[in-house]
Amino acid sequence: MNINWIINMVLRRLVSRAVGAGVNAGINAVARRSKPQDRGQGQIAPPVQQAGRSRIPSVKQGRRQR
């Protein structure tokens, strides 16, 4: 075994562990972000139907042209 081979093996393990830790951290961050955060302020989320309506601006009916 040559010194270059040993260095390459050590670096390969270190890099693979670092990449694995980064992937796990990213997955955990996304999982934490998707959970609903309850801060205890008593805020109730509006139902889906009402929330959808509040985001869509109402359109006034114009006069029809002949």
C-alpha positions in Angstrom: 0.0 0.0 0.0 1.2 3.3 -0.9 0.7 6.6 1.0 -1.4 8.1 -1.8 -3.8 5.2 -1.5 -4.1 5.6 2.2 -4.7 9.3 1.9 -7.3 8.8 -0.8 -9.2 6.3 1.4 -9.2 8.6 4.4 -10.3 11.6 2.4 -13.0 9.5 0.7 -14.4 8.5 4.1 -14.3 12.0 5.5 -16.0 13.4 2.4 -18.7 10.8 2.4 -19.4 11.4 6.1 -19.6 15.2 5.5 -22.0 14.7 2.6 -24.1 12.3 4.5 -24.3 14.7 7.5 -25.3 17.6 5.1 -28.0 15.5 3.5 -29.4 14.5 6.9 -29.4 18.1 8.1 -31.2 19.2 4.9 -33.8 16.4 5.4 -34.3 17.3 9.0 -34.7 21.0 8.2 -37.4 20.3 5.6 -39.2 17.9 8.0 -39.1 20.6 10.8 -40.4 23.2 8.4 -43.3 21.2 7.2 -44.7 20.6 10.7 -47.2 23.1 11.9 -45.7 25.4 14.5 -48.0 26.0 17.5 -46.8 29.1 19.4 -49.6 29.0 21.9 -51.1 32.3 20.9 -54.6 30.8 20.3 -54.6 31.6 16.6 -56.9 29.4 14.6 -56.1 28.8 11.0 -59.0 29.6 8.7 -60.6 26.7 6.8 -59.2 26.0 3.4 -62.2 27.2 1.6 -62.2 30.6 3.3 -58.5 31.0 3.0 -58.8 30.5 -0.7 -61.5 33.0 -1.1 -59.7 35.7 0.9 -56.7 35.5 -1.4 -58.7 35.9 -4.6 -59.8 39.5 -5.2 -63.5 40.0 -6.0 -64.2 40.9 -9.6 -66.9 43.5 -10.2 -69.3 42.8 -13.0 -69.0 45.3 -15.8 -71.8 46.5 -18.1 -72.3 44.3 -21.1 -71.7 45.9 -24.4 -74.1 45.3 -27.2 
